[in-house]
Amino acid sequence: MSYQWFPATQKNNFTTIHVLYNCSSIILKLKSPPNSLKIEYKDVAGSTLVEYERNEKTVEDIFFNVLIDDLKLLVKNQKSCLLSLVVKSNNYFDVDEGYNESRLDPVISRIIDCLAASLREREQKLKIYLVVLETVDIRQAATILNLLDLSALKFIEIAFGHREGSVEISGILEVIQEWTNGRKNLELHFWLYDLSAENLDVIEKILLRSTSFYRIEVYYKSCGTNLKNYFKLPFQELNQSVFKNITFMFKVEDPESTVQEPPIENKESFLVLENPLIMKNVLEYLECFEIQRLLKTSYGIRDCVDQLKPCPRISKYSISLESDRSVQTTITLNSGRYKKVRYEKYRDWDGNCGVHCGKKYMEGENLWAVVGNDFNLVMKNQNDRIEELVLDFSFPHSFRENSRRPSLEYREISELTLEFLSVLELPFTSREPLKVKKLIIGSVEQRDVIRVLPYLCNLEILDIRYPYKKVIEKLLEVDELSMLSQWKNANELIVNTIQISTPIQEMGIVHSARVDILIPSISSDEIFYLKTVSALDDGLTTTFPS
């Protein structure tokens, strides 16, 4: 159906295939860098409305049957290794509203049956790096996993978080045994409604193969067993939203974490790359991720690369403070490739604290300092202008009232944000101003923006957003911001989700081509002022709170 709309060069070379379902629609998300595609299949009185970009078409069939026609072609024709395959509910795991098992089970079963049939028809097993499956039962999940090339698979998530009661998971053990055979650095997640005694026994059996994993996570809503007395291996307990979480982390040696000196027989080839003239030509074709790996090849190559200071060719850098214990960053390159990195505080059974990031455990380290240091390492040689810098201080996990961890007050959130920006200010001050086209910053405090804005240049768009899901009675002042050259020189100013308290005459907005702001009210003097400012003309949009 919509498969015919895809560009010919992308039809067999997607990097992600995500199928997000609910009772009345399915969203198909595809990525083929630098492009992202989204197709929605909506139930309209028994027919299906298919929407893709500006295209739409009505098909006289059930919505999940229409999706299946496209999914068959996608899976059958995919040639390259997928970064991720996701089949799950379009609800967050902490939201059960709209999840109706009796209505959804036929939808899920049709999608899984189609996926399994398409995988069987392939000449070679499909290689996938990450798989997320939210199915009716463990048999369906095991069927899909058995049809994949497990040699490429690094991450499996199996979810039954919306299904009330206990879903038996012992059927996954054979798959896990084959998957872990002789392999290292794997990650496994389970989302369960009830953590039953039977499922605890399955998890304990999986833990016997712990040398293959660096991380195993189990999310659950209820459990009648004292877990600290049940498991022999140490674990962390976290609480996210309505789910409880136990995490087993294993200190697996990461071959990329340190510089690896080459074997004697490869010394000559490595010495060639230590020549700055040769290395300079090589670096012309590399981006951030390859450069970081190159730095760990040998000390001689690292010295050579450090001397040449190659630009990592970053397009977007995003930092999201999720709670006082976790941060997620996303780095997107000019080529469209991207990497997400999660940093988390941890405390082991001996009371030792530190930061966990990927396969690394940094004992005694401060969370903010680790994130700031990594930002500096990645961005220190970025001389080209990046398209977008995103600083999101929303702390979504800290505002959740139904979490077992106490919800933080706004005062505490504000102090944590200021602490983080004090750390981030150090890499900014140690380099030339960072060239940024668009800054998106989520904060209601003028001081937070002032901590960042002076260290940027070539800024065209400044977008200040209200970051919180919880309502905070706070107005944004911009009297000091308006004095900064970055504010004055921005072509576009967007502050349309936070009310600005500063009078319009003092906002310094006359230099911008487009201004979109939210203000609590407007006086006759301000209206007269705007009429006399010819530079803005039709480029000003003012919004009033409803």
ABEGO torsion letter per residue (X at the ends): XAAAABBAAAAAABABBBBBBBAABBBBBBBBOABBBBBBBBBBGGBBBBBBEABBBBBBBBAAAAAAAAAAAAAAABABBBABBBBBBABBAABABGBBAAAAAAAAAAAAAAAAAAAAABABBBBBABBBBBBABAAAAAAAAAABBAAABABBBBBAAABBEBBBAAAAAAAAAAAABGBBGBBBBBBBABBBAAAAAAAAAAAAAAAABABBBBBBABBABBAAAABABBBBBBBBEABBBBBBBBBBBBAAABBBBBBAAAAAAAAAAABAAAAAAAAAABBAAAAAAAAAABAAAAAAAAAAGBBAGBABBBBBBABAABBBBBBBBAAGBBBBBBBBBBBBAAGBBEBBBEABBBBGBBAAAAAAAAAAAAAAABABBBABBBBBBAGAAAABAABABBBBBAAAAAAAAAAAAAAAAAAAAABBBBBBABBBBBBABAAAAAAAAAABBGBABBBBBBABABBBBBBBBAAAAAABAAAAABABBBBAABBBABBAAAAGAAABABBBBBBABBBAAAAAAAAABAAAEAABBBBBBX
